[in-house]
């Protein structure tokens, strides 16, 4: 967004802090500060210096006029004073990432509105950023006054504004950026909004907007570079006129009710780099979509998250595909198989086609193995009832680091071709795989997140799992950083997947036998889940060596014996569950284990301790028959009653005798 306001930025950079600000502007700033209920220490430097041009967050021009007030992320609370309207030279006001709210004086405006007087008097104001606060009620309609020819940027996103989008936006002839996403706005987009022909960035995601995306109106915004209307309830098809937005680089219509097949008109947007259409109701067979036809298309699929192609309009289709690096197709009603042309995506590093109705997993893997740069592959919730391919010809994927084939109900065994994925870091839950865990699992030297839960795997837990390098030795320093593209805040961010917790999850399977004592070697493990199996014998005390463990779930097995005292060495443990086993003896009354609720020990009637409201030690007392116990109680009761009566009788006798013979 920086290039939108480049002239303003250059003007601010020419500001000279050497000249003192005038008294009136200093008073206005102090009044603004005084009306805040909390200001995170801004008061001290502002009050210590006489020259407000030297104050933090304040910028002046060569004449000493305040041209910028920027106080972001300073925990400011309270209301915005109308005194800022007296800063007649103000060009930029940035109060984002604070806790500013309503409660302004009623003589100024309705309580809770962002004060329109701030910019009614500051005719030169070009940028207002009040995002990430707690403003509420309606967005004022007076910020686009007839003389606001300099006004370029308005960001009110991440607040609590309600009502409809403000009218009169078309009066802001220079407005280029309008962001009001993540509020409580409702209704349809007003017609006059589309008369603001200078708009380059229009962003209203995650509101309650509804209706259609009118093609006749949309084509008026010829300068539009970014359009974000995701997270609304827009319906019907994407209008063909969107192809006339030749400068469009980003389109976000995700999480709506859009329908129809994937649109070929987007191929006319020759500068587009991001298309997000996930979680709609698009349908059709993907390999027959017009977007995959070379003669008609320069973009691909539903939910392309990044197209890193050159801007030349003369590139051939296959050349353009060579620069695609990330593709989201998840959460639609796409069916059939992938197009063979996807194998031409030589730069593709991220692919998500989960939660659709794709078929033929073997064919898809054969196609994708040619995407040599692929590091992340999410293909789960497809291929219902198919068999896990065991074809040894499935090779490639030499750079794959994250693989999810979850919730596919795949049958068969863990296939041998997975052993070739030497860079795999995250792994196959929720299927119907059977058989044992193969010993070659330890050869996946980068694997640190292994989730095989909700399958039909059987046999004993192999010792090979206890020799996984990423769980036994701290290889972080030598471990290559995996930058997983994630979609956050409608811009691309990077998440280092190596910071995810190291996990071993074998829950909801049919494993038998004992938990190997070698489990103590997995010293880097953070989450261990062996629940809902048929494991037996005692809990190995070596579990106490896993001092990084945060989650330990051994519930619903056939484990016996006592809870080892060594479990108290697990100081970072936040979840602990050994319920529904055959454990016995006292629950440790001190240490981390003693802090968990009784539900962690349900279904183990032989356990005792404060947590289960059962005192220990009584079970070790000599057995006593019920009748003899009752007799003892009767005898004790008789002795107590007789003693009480005897005492009362003696006392009565003394009183009577003293009265007559005293």
C-alpha positions as CSV (number, residue, x, y, z in Angstrom):
1,X,0.0,0.0,0.0
2,X,3.0,2.3,0.3
3,X,3.0,3.2,-3.3
4,X,-0.5,4.6,-3.0
5,X,0.6,7.5,-0.9
6,X,4.1,8.0,-2.2
7,X,3.7,11.8,-2.7
8,X,2.5,12.1,0.9
9,X,5.4,10.0,2.2
10,X,7.9,12.1,0.3
11,X,6.3,15.2,1.8
12,X,6.6,13.8,5.3
13,X,10.2,12.9,4.8
14,X,11.0,16.5,4.0
15,X,9.7,17.5,7.5
16,X,12.1,19.4,9.6
17,X,12.0,18.8,13.4
18,X,14.3,21.8,14.0
19,X,11.5,24.3,14.0
20,X,9.4,24.6,17.1
21,X,5.7,24.0,16.9
22,X,3.3,26.8,17.7
23,X,1.6,27.2,21.0
24,X,-1.9,26.5,19.7
25,X,-0.9,23.1,18.2
26,X,0.9,22.1,21.3
27,X,-2.2,22.9,23.4
28,X,-4.3,20.8,21.0
29,X,-2.0,17.8,21.4
30,X,-1.9,18.1,25.1
31,X,-5.7,18.3,25.2
32,X,-5.9,15.1,23.1
33,X,-3.6,13.4,25.5
34,X,-5.5,14.6,28.6
35,X,-8.8,13.0,27.4
36,X,-7.2,9.6,27.2
37,X,-7.8,7.3,30.1
38,X,-4.5,5.4,29.4
39,X,-1.6,6.4,27.3
40,X,1.3,3.9,28.1
41,X,3.8,6.5,29.2
42,X,3.4,8.9,26.3
43,X,2.7,11.7,28.9
44,X,6.3,11.8,30.2
45,X,8.2,12.8,27.1
46,X,5.3,15.0,25.9
47,X,5.3,17.0,29.1
48,X,9.1,17.2,29.6
49,X,9.8,18.9,26.3
50,X,8.6,22.3,25.4
51,X,8.8,21.7,21.7
52,X,6.0,19.4,20.5
53,X,7.9,18.8,17.2
54,X,10.3,16.7,19.3
55,X,7.6,14.5,20.9
56,X,7.4,10.9,20.1
57,X,4.9,10.2,17.3
58,X,4.7,13.9,16.2
59,X,6.2,15.2,12.9
60,X,6.4,18.8,11.9
61,X,7.2,20.5,8.6
62,X,9.8,23.2,8.1
63,X,7.3,25.8,9.3
64,X,6.7,24.1,12.6
65,X,3.2,22.8,11.7
66,X,2.3,19.4,12.8
67,X,1.8,17.2,9.7
68,X,1.7,13.7,11.3
69,X,0.6,12.1,14.5
70,X,1.5,8.4,14.7
71,X,0.9,6.6,18.0
72,X,0.5,3.0,17.0
73,X,0.5,0.1,19.5
74,X,0.8,2.3,22.6
75,X,-2.2,0.8,24.5
76,X,-4.1,4.1,24.2
77,X,-7.5,4.0,25.8
78,X,-10.4,6.4,25.8
79,X,-11.8,8.7,23.2
80,X,-10.3,10.9,20.5
81,X,-10.5,14.6,21.3
82,X,-11.9,16.9,18.7
83,X,-8.9,19.1,19.5
84,X,-7.0,17.2,16.8
85,X,-9.2,19.1,14.3
86,X,-7.2,22.2,15.2
87,X,-4.1,20.7,13.6
88,X,-4.9,22.4,10.3
89,X,-1.7,21.1,8.6
90,X,-2.2,17.5,9.6
91,X,-1.5,15.1,6.7
92,X,-1.4,11.8,8.4
93,X,-3.2,10.5,11.5
94,X,-2.2,6.9,12.6
95,X,-3.7,5.6,15.9
96,X,-3.9,2.0,14.9
97,X,-3.5,-1.0,17.2
98,X,-4.8,0.6,20.4
99,X,-7.9,0.4,22.5
100,X,-9.6,3.6,21.6
101,X,-13.4,3.5,21.8
102,X,-16.6,5.6,22.0
103,X,-17.9,7.9,24.8
104,X,-17.2,11.2,23.0
105,X,-19.2,14.2,24.1
106,X,-22.8,14.2,22.7
107,X,-22.4,17.7,21.4
108,X,-19.8,16.5,19.0
109,X,-21.5,13.4,17.5
110,X,-23.3,10.2,18.4
111,X,-21.5,8.4,21.2
112,X,-18.9,5.9,19.8
113,X,-18.4,7.4,16.4
114,X,-15.0,8.3,15.1
115,X,-15.0,12.1,15.4
116,X,-15.7,13.6,12.0
117,X,-14.5,17.0,13.3
118,X,-11.0,15.6,13.2
119,X,-10.9,15.9,9.4
120,X,-13.7,18.4,8.8
121,X,-11.2,21.1,9.9
122,X,-8.0,19.5,8.6
123,X,-8.6,20.1,4.9
124,X,-5.1,18.8,4.0
125,X,-5.5,15.4,5.8
126,X,-4.5,12.6,3.4
127,X,-4.2,9.5,5.6
128,X,-6.3,8.2,8.6
129,X,-5.5,4.9,10.1
130,X,-7.7,4.0,13.1
131,X,-7.6,0.3,12.6
132,X,-7.4,-2.3,15.3
133,X,-9.2,-0.3,18.0
134,X,-12.6,-0.6,19.6
135,X,-14.6,2.1,17.8
136,X,-18.3,1.3,17.5
137,X,-21.6,2.6,16.2
138,X,-21.7,4.0,12.6
139,X,-18.9,5.1,10.4
140,X,-19.4,8.8,10.0
141,X,-20.6,10.0,6.6
142,X,-18.8,13.3,6.7
143,X,-15.2,12.3,6.1
144,X,-15.6,12.8,2.4
145,X,-16.4,16.5,2.3
146,X,-16.3,18.4,-1.0
147,X,-13.0,20.0,-0.4
148,X,-11.1,16.9,0.7
149,X,-9.1,16.6,-2.5
150,X,-6.1,15.4,-0.7
151,X,-7.8,12.5,1.2
152,X,-6.2,9.2,-0.1
153,X,-6.3,6.6,2.6
154,X,-8.9,5.5,5.2
155,X,-8.3,2.4,7.3
156,X,-11.0,1.6,9.9
157,X,-10.6,-2.2,9.8
158,X,-10.7,-4.4,12.9
159,X,-13.1,-2.3,15.0
160,X,-16.7,-2.7,16.0
161,X,-18.4,-0.3,13.5
162,X,-21.9,-1.3,12.6
163,X,-24.5,-0.1,10.1
164,X,-24.0,0.2,6.4
165,X,-21.0,1.4,4.4
166,X,-20.9,5.2,4.6
167,X,-22.5,7.2,1.7
168,X,-20.8,10.0,-0.1
169,X,-17.6,8.1,-0.7
170,X,-17.6,9.2,-4.3
171,X,-17.0,12.8,-3.1
172,X,-13.5,11.8,-2.1
173,X,-12.0,12.3,-5.6
174,X,-8.5,11.2,-4.5
175,X,-9.5,8.3,-2.3
176,X,-7.3,5.3,-3.3
177,X,-7.4,3.0,-0.2
178,X,-10.6,2.2,1.7
179,X,-10.4,-0.5,4.3
180,X,-13.2,-1.3,6.8
181,X,-12.9,-5.1,7.1
182,X,-13.5,-7.1,10.3
183,X,-16.3,-4.9,11.6
184,X,-20.1,-5.4,11.9
185,X,-21.2,-3.7,8.8
186,X,-24.2,-5.0,7.0
187,X,-26.3,-4.4,3.9
188,X,-25.2,-4.3,0.3
189,X,-22.4,-2.1,-1.2
190,X,-23.9,1.3,-2.1
191,X,-23.9,2.3,-5.7
192,X,-21.9,5.5,-5.1
193,X,-19.1,3.4,-3.8
194,X,-18.4,2.3,-7.4
195,X,-18.2,6.0,-8.5
196,X,-15.0,6.4,-6.5
197,X,-13.0,5.7,-9.6
198,X,-9.7,6.5,-8.1
199,X,-10.0,3.5,-5.7
200,X,-7.1,1.1,-6.0
201,X,-7.6,-0.8,-2.7
202,X,-11.2,-1.7,-1.6
203,X,-11.3,-4.0,1.4
204,X,-14.4,-5.0,3.4
205,X,-13.8,-8.6,4.5
206,X,-15.5,-10.4,7.4
207,X,-18.6,-8.2,7.7
208,X,-22.2,-9.1,7.0
209,X,-22.5,-7.8,3.5
210,X,-24.9,-9.5,1.2
211,X,-26.4,-9.4,-2.2
212,X,-24.8,-9.7,-5.6
213,X,-21.5,-8.4,-7.0
214,X,-22.9,-6.2,-9.7
215,X,-20.9,-6.4,-12.8
216,X,-22.0,-3.1,-14.3
217,X,-20.9,-1.3,-11.2
218,X,-17.7,-3.3,-10.7
219,X,-16.3,-2.4,-14.1
220,X,-16.3,1.3,-13.2
221,X,-13.3,0.7,-10.8
222,X,-10.8,0.6,-13.6
223,X,-7.9,1.4,-11.3
224,X,-8.7,-1.3,-8.8
225,X,-5.6,-3.3,-7.7
226,X,-7.0,-5.1,-4.7
227,X,-10.6,-6.2,-4.1
228,X,-11.4,-8.0,-0.9
229,X,-15.0,-8.9,-0.1
230,X,-14.2,-12.2,1.6
231,X,-16.2,-13.5,4.6
232,X,-19.5,-12.1,3.5
233,X,-22.7,-13.7,2.2
234,X,-22.4,-12.6,-1.4
235,X,-24.0,-15.1,-3.8
236,X,-24.5,-15.9,-7.4
237,X,-21.7,-16.1,-10.0
238,X,-18.6,-14.0,-10.4
239,X,-19.5,-11.4,-13.1
240,X,-17.7,-11.6,-16.4
241,X,-17.0,-7.9,-16.2
242,X,-14.3,-8.6,-13.6
243,X,-12.1,-9.4,-16.6
244,X,-12.1,-5.7,-17.5
245,X,-10.2,-4.8,-14.3
246,X,-6.9,-4.9,-16.1
247,X,-4.8,-3.7,-13.2
248,X,-6.3,-6.2,-10.7
249,X,-3.6,-8.0,-8.7
250,X,-5.5,-9.5,-5.8
251,X,-9.1,-10.8,-5.7
252,X,-10.5,-12.2,-2.4
253,X,-14.0,-13.5,-2.5
254,X,-13.4,-16.4,-0.2
255,X,-16.0,-17.7,2.4
256,X,-19.1,-16.5,0.5
257,X,-21.9,-18.3,-1.3
258,X,-20.6,-17.9,-4.8
259,X,-21.6,-20.5,-7.3
260,X,-21.0,-21.7,-10.8
261,X,-17.9,-23.1,-12.5
262,X,-14.5,-21.5,-12.3
263,X,-14.4,-18.3,-14.3
264,X,-12.3,-17.9,-17.4
265,X,-12.8,-14.1,-17.5
266,X,-10.1,-13.8,-14.9
267,X,-7.6,-14.7,-17.6
268,X,-8.0,-11.1,-18.9
269,X,-6.6,-9.7,-15.6
270,X,-3.0,-10.1,-16.8
271,X,-1.4,-8.6,-13.7
272,X,-3.2,-10.8,-11.2
273,X,-1.1,-12.5,-8.6
274,X,-3.6,-13.6,-5.9
275,X,-7.0,-15.1,-6.3
276,X,-8.8,-16.5,-3.2
277,X,-12.1,-18.2,-3.9
278,X,-11.9,-21.0,-1.2
279,X,-14.9,-22.1,0.8
280,X,-17.6,-21.2,-1.7
281,X,-19.9,-23.4,-3.8
282,X,-18.0,-23.6,-7.0
283,X,-18.6,-26.8,-8.8
284,X,-17.6,-28.7,-11.9
285,X,-14.8,-31.0,-13.0
286,X,-11.5,-29.4,-12.5
287,X,-9.7,-30.8,-15.5
288,X,-12.4,-29.6,-17.8
289,X,-12.5,-26.1,-16.4
290,X,-12.0,-23.3,-18.9
291,X,-9.2,-22.0,-16.6
292,X,-7.1,-25.0,-17.6
293,X,-7.5,-24.4,-21.3
294,X,-4.2,-22.9,-22.6
295,X,-5.9,-20.8,-25.3
296,X,-8.1,-19.0,-22.9
297,X,-6.5,-18.7,-19.6
298,X,-3.6,-17.1,-17.7
299,X,-4.7,-18.1,-14.2
300,X,-5.7,-21.4,-12.6
301,X,-8.3,-22.9,-10.3
302,X,-10.3,-21.9,-7.3
303,X,-8.3,-20.2,-4.7
304,X,-4.9,-19.4,-6.2
305,X,-3.1,-17.8,-3.4
306,X,-0.1,-16.5,-5.2
307,X,0.8,-16.4,-8.9
308,X,4.3,-15.2,-9.2
309,X,4.3,-14.6,-12.9
310,X,5.9,-12.0,-15.1
311,X,3.8,-9.1,-16.2
312,X,4.3,-9.6,-19.9
313,X,1.0,-10.2,-21.7
314,X,2.6,-12.2,-24.4
315,X,3.7,-15.1,-22.2
316,X,2.3,-18.5,-23.3
317,X,0.0,-20.3,-20.8
318,X,2.6,-23.0,-19.9
319,X,5.2,-20.3,-19.4
320,X,2.9,-18.5,-16.9
321,X,2.2,-21.7,-15.1
322,X,6.0,-22.2,-14.5
323,X,5.9,-19.3,-12.0
324,X,2.9,-20.4,-9.9
325,X,4.1,-21.2,-6.4
326,X,1.0,-21.7,-4.2
327,X,-2.5,-23.0,-5.0
328,X,-5.5,-23.4,-2.7
329,X,-8.5,-25.4,-4.1
330,X,-9.9,-26.5,-0.7
331,X,-13.4,-26.4,0.5
332,X,-15.4,-26.4,-2.7
333,X,-17.4,-29.0,-4.6
334,X,-14.9,-29.8,-7.2
335,X,-14.8,-33.4,-8.4
336,X,-13.1,-35.7,-10.8
337,X,-9.4,-35.7,-11.2
338,X,-6.6,-33.1,-11.5
339,X,-5.6,-31.8,-14.9
340,X,-2.3,-33.2,-16.3
341,X,-1.3,-29.6,-16.9
342,X,-0.7,-29.2,-13.1
343,X,2.5,-31.2,-13.6
344,X,3.8,-28.2,-15.5
345,X,3.8,-26.1,-12.3
346,X,7.5,-26.4,-11.8
347,X,7.7,-23.7,-9.1
348,X,4.7,-24.9,-7.1
349,X,5.7,-25.3,-3.4
350,X,2.2,-25.3,-1.8
351,X,-0.9,-27.3,-2.9
352,X,-4.1,-27.7,-1.0
353,X,-7.0,-29.5,-2.6
354,X,-8.5,-30.9,0.6
355,X,-12.2,-31.2,1.3
356,X,-13.5,-31.7,-2.2
357,X,-14.7,-34.7,-4.1
358,X,-11.6,-35.7,-6.0
359,X,-11.0,-39.3,-7.0
360,X,-8.1,-41.6,-8.0
361,X,-5.4,-40.8,-5.5
362,X,-2.9,-42.9,-7.4
363,X,-3.3,-40.8,-10.6
364,X,-3.0,-37.6,-8.6
365,X,0.2,-38.7,-6.9
366,X,1.7,-39.7,-10.3
367,X,0.8,-36.2,-11.6
368,X,2.1,-34.3,-8.7
369,X,5.4,-36.2,-8.4
370,X,6.6,-34.0,-11.3
371,X,6.2,-30.8,-9.2
372,X,9.8,-31.0,-8.1
373,X,9.6,-27.9,-5.9
374,X,6.6,-29.1,-3.9
375,X,7.1,-28.8,-0.1
376,X,3.5,-28.9,1.2
377,X,0.8,-31.2,0.0
378,X,-2.7,-31.3,1.6
379,X,-5.0,-33.7,-0.2
380,X,-7.2,-35.0,2.6
381,X,-10.9,-35.4,2.7
382,X,-11.0,-36.8,-0.8
383,X,-10.7,-40.3,-2.4
384,X,-13.3,-41.8,-0.1
385,X,-13.0,-45.6,0.3
386,X,-10.0,-46.0,-2.1
387,X,-6.9,-48.0,-1.4
388,X,-3.6,-46.4,-0.4
389,X,-1.4,-46.8,-3.5
390,X,1.6,-49.1,-3.0
391,X,3.1,-48.4,-6.4
392,X,6.8,-48.2,-6.0
393,X,6.9,-46.0,-9.1
394,X,5.5,-43.2,-7.0
395,X,8.8,-41.3,-6.6
396,X,9.7,-37.7,-6.8
397,X,8.5,-35.4,-3.9
398,X,12.2,-35.0,-3.0
399,X,11.5,-31.7,-1.3
400,X,8.2,-32.6,0.4
401,X,8.1,-31.6,4.0
402,X,4.4,-31.6,5.0
403,X,2.0,-34.3,3.9
404,X,-1.6,-34.7,4.9
405,X,-3.7,-37.5,3.5
406,X,-6.2,-37.4,6.4
407,X,-9.9,-38.4,6.5
408,X,-9.9,-40.3,3.2
409,X,-10.9,-43.7,4.6
410,X,-7.9,-45.2,2.7
411,X,-7.3,-48.9,3.2
412,X,-4.1,-50.9,3.0
413,X,-0.8,-50.5,4.7
414,X,1.7,-47.7,5.2
415,X,3.3,-47.7,1.7
416,X,6.9,-48.1,1.0
417,X,7.1,-45.1,-1.2
418,X,6.8,-42.9,1.8
419,X,10.2,-44.1,2.9
420,X,11.7,-42.1,0.0
421,X,10.5,-38.8,1.4
422,X,13.8,-38.0,3.2
423,X,12.8,-34.3,3.9
424,X,9.4,-35.1,5.4
425,X,8.7,-33.3,8.6
426,X,5.0,-33.6,9.2
427,X,2.9,-36.4,8.4
428,X,-1.7,-39.7,7.7
429,X,-4.3,-39.7,10.4
430,X,-7.9,-40.7,10.2
431,X,-7.9,-43.4,7.5
432,X,-8.3,-47.2,7.7
433,X,-4.7,-48.3,7.3
434,X,-3.8,-51.6,8.9
435,X,-0.8,-53.7,9.7
436,X,2.3,-52.7,11.7
437,X,4.4,-49.5,11.6
438,X,7.4,-50.3,9.4
439,X,10.9,-50.1,10.8
440,X,12.1,-47.8,8.1
441,X,10.2,-45.0,9.8
442,X,13.4,-44.1,11.7
443,X,15.1,-43.4,8.4
444,X,12.9,-40.3,7.9
445,X,15.5,-38.1,9.6
446,X,13.6,-34.9,9.4
447,X,10.3,-36.2,10.8
448,X,9.2,-34.6,14.0
449,X,5.4,-34.6,13.8
450,X,4.1,-38.1,13.3
451,X,0.3,-38.5,13.5
452,X,-1.1,-42.0,12.7
453,X,-4.2,-41.7,14.8
454,X,-7.6,-43.1,13.9
455,X,-6.5,-46.0,11.8
456,X,-6.5,-49.7,12.2
457,X,-2.8,-50.2,12.8
458,X,-1.8,-53.1,15.0
459,X,1.1,-55.0,16.5
460,X,3.5,-53.7,19.2
461,X,4.9,-50.2,19.2
462,X,8.2,-50.6,17.3
463,X,11.5,-49.7,18.9
464,X,12.3,-47.9,15.6
465,X,10.0,-45.1,16.7
466,X,12.2,-44.5,19.7
467,X,15.1,-43.9,17.4
468,X,13.7,-41.0,15.4
469,X,16.5,-38.4,15.2
470,X,14.3,-35.3,15.4
471,X,12.7,-36.5,18.6
472,X,15.9,-37.8,20.3
473,X,18.5,-35.2,19.4
474,X,18.4,-31.5,19.2
475,X,19.1,-31.0,15.5
476,X,17.5,-27.6,15.2
477,X,20.7,-25.8,14.5
478,X,21.4,-28.1,11.5
479,X,17.8,-28.4,10.5
480,X,16.9,-26.4,7.4
481,X,14.1,-23.9,8.0
482,X,10.8,-24.8,6.4
483,X,8.9,-21.7,5.4
484,X,5.3,-22.8,5.1
485,X,3.2,-20.3,3.2
486,X,0.1,-19.5,5.2
487,X,-2.7,-17.1,4.4
488,X,-3.1,-14.6,7.2
489,X,-4.7,-11.2,7.2
490,X,-5.1,-11.3,3.4
491,X,-1.4,-11.1,2.8
492,X,1.3,-13.7,2.6
493,X,3.2,-14.5,5.8
494,X,5.8,-17.2,6.6
495,X,5.4,-19.7,9.4
496,X,8.5,-21.7,10.4
497,X,6.9,-25.1,10.7
498,X,9.9,-26.3,12.8
499,X,8.4,-24.4,15.7
500,X,5.4,-26.7,15.8
501,X,5.4,-29.1,18.8
502,X,7.2,-32.4,18.3
503,X,4.4,-35.0,18.3
504,X,4.0,-38.7,18.3
505,X,0.3,-39.6,18.1
506,X,-0.7,-43.3,17.7
507,X,-4.1,-43.0,19.4
508,X,-7.3,-44.8,18.3
509,X,-5.5,-47.9,16.8
510,X,-5.1,-51.5,17.8
511,X,-1.6,-51.5,19.2
512,X,-0.8,-54.2,21.9
513,X,2.0,-55.1,24.2
514,X,4.0,-52.8,26.5
515,X,5.1,-49.2,26.1
516,X,8.8,-49.6,25.2
517,X,11.1,-48.5,28.0
518,X,13.1,-46.8,25.2
519,X,10.4,-44.2,25.2
520,X,12.7,-42.2,27.5
521,X,15.0,-41.5,24.6
522,X,12.4,-39.1,23.0
523,X,13.6,-36.2,25.1
524,X,12.4,-33.5,22.7
525,X,8.9,-34.8,22.5
526,X,6.1,-32.3,23.4
527,X,3.0,-34.3,22.7
528,X,2.6,-38.1,23.3
529,X,-0.7,-39.8,22.7
530,X,-1.2,-43.5,22.9
531,X,-4.8,-43.5,24.0
532,X,-7.5,-45.9,22.8
533,X,-5.4,-48.9,22.1
534,X,-4.9,-52.2,23.9
535,X,-1.5,-51.5,25.5
536,X,-0.8,-53.5,28.7
537,X,1.7,-53.8,31.6
538,X,3.1,-51.0,33.6
539,X,3.7,-47.3,32.7
540,X,7.5,-47.2,32.2
541,X,9.2,-44.9,34.6
542,X,11.4,-43.7,31.7
543,X,8.5,-41.4,30.7
544,X,9.8,-39.1,33.5
545,X,12.8,-38.4,31.2
546,X,10.6,-36.6,28.7
547,X,11.0,-33.2,30.5
548,X,9.8,-31.2,27.5
549,X,6.4,-33.1,27.4
550,X,3.3,-30.9,27.5
551,X,0.7,-33.5,26.7
552,X,0.6,-37.1,27.9
553,X,-2.5,-39.2,27.1
554,X,-2.4,-42.9,27.9
555,X,-6.1,-43.3,28.5
556,X,-8.4,-46.2,27.5
557,X,-5.8,-49.0,27.5
558,X,-5.1,-52.0,29.8
559,X,-2.2,-50.5,31.7
560,X,-1.5,-51.9,35.2
561,X,0.5,-51.0,38.2
562,X,1.1,-47.7,39.9
563,X,1.6,-44.2,38.4
564,X,5.4,-43.7,38.5
565,X,6.6,-41.0,40.8
566,X,9.0,-40.0,38.0
567,X,6.0,-38.4,36.3
568,X,6.5,-35.4,38.6
569,X,9.6,-34.5,36.6
570,X,7.3,-33.4,33.8
571,X,7.1,-29.8,34.9
572,X,5.7,-28.5,31.6
573,X,2.8,-31.0,31.5
574,X,-0.5,-29.2,30.8
575,X,-2.6,-32.2,29.9
576,X,-2.4,-35.6,31.6
577,X,-4.8,-38.5,31.2
578,X,-4.5,-42.1,32.4
579,X,-8.2,-42.8,32.8
580,X,-9.9,-46.1,32.0
581,X,-7.0,-48.5,32.6
582,X,-6.3,-51.0,35.4
583,X,-3.9,-48.8,37.4
584,X,-3.7,-49.0,41.2
585,X,-2.1,-47.5,44.2
586,X,-1.7,-43.9,45.3
587,X,-1.8,-40.9,42.9
588,X,1.2,-38.7,43.7
589,X,0.0,-36.0,46.0
590,X,2.7,-33.6,45.2
591,X,4.2,-32.4,41.9
592,X,2.6,-31.8,38.5
593,X,0.4,-35.0,38.4
594,X,-1.4,-33.8,41.6
595,X,-2.7,-30.7,39.8
596,X,-4.9,-32.5,37.3
597,X,-8.7,-33.0,37.7
598,X,-10.3,-36.3,38.8
599,X,-11.4,-36.9,35.1
600,X,-7.7,-37.7,34.4
601,X,-8.1,-40.8,36.6
602,X,-11.7,-41.9,35.9
603,X,-12.2,-45.6,35.3
604,X,-9.3,-46.7,37.5
605,X,-11.1,-47.8,40.7
606,X,-7.9,-49.1,42.4
607,X,-6.3,-45.7,42.4
608,X,-6.5,-43.6,45.5
609,X,-5.7,-40.1,46.6
610,X,-7.2,-36.7,47.2
611,X,-7.9,-36.2,43.4
612,X,-10.3,-39.2,43.4
613,X,-11.7,-38.6,46.9
614,X,-10.5,-41.9,48.1
615,X,-8.1,-42.2,51.0
616,X,-5.1,-44.4,50.6
617,X,-4.1,-46.9,53.4
618,X,-7.6,-48.3,54.2
619,X,-7.2,-50.9,51.5
620,X,-4.2,-52.2,53.4
621,X,-6.0,-52.7,56.7
622,X,-6.9,-56.3,57.8
623,X,-10.3,-57.3,56.4
624,X,-13.1,-57.0,58.9
625,X,-16.5,-58.7,58.5
626,X,-19.6,-56.5,58.3
627,X,-21.4,-58.1,61.3
628,X,-18.4,-57.7,63.6
629,X,-18.2,-54.0,62.5
630,X,-21.8,-53.5,63.3
631,X,-21.3,-55.2,66.7
632,X,-18.4,-52.9,67.5
633,X,-20.5,-49.9,66.6
634,X,-23.3,-51.1,68.9
635,X,-20.9,-51.7,71.8
636,X,-19.3,-48.3,71.4
637,X,-22.7,-46.6,71.2
638,X,-23.9,-48.5,74.4
639,X,-20.8,-47.4,76.3
640,X,-21.2,-43.8,75.3
641,X,-24.9,-43.8,76.1
642,X,-24.4,-45.6,79.5
643,X,-21.7,-43.2,80.5
644,X,-23.8,-40.2,79.7
645,X,-26.8,-41.5,81.7
646,X,-24.6,-42.5,84.6
647,X,-23.1,-39.0,84.7
648,X,-26.5,-37.3,84.6
649,X,-27.7,-39.6,87.4
650,X,-24.8,-38.9,89.7
651,X,-25.2,-35.1,89.1
652,X,-28.9,-35.3,89.9
653,X,-28.3,-37.2,93.1
654,X,-25.8,-34.6,94.3
655,X,-28.3,-31.8,93.6
656,X,-31.1,-33.6,95.5
657,X,-28.9,-34.6,98.5
658,X,-27.5,-31.1,98.8
659,X,-30.9,-29.6,98.9
660,X,-32.2,-31.8,101.7
661,X,-29.1,-32.5,103.7
662,X,-26.9,-29.5,102.9
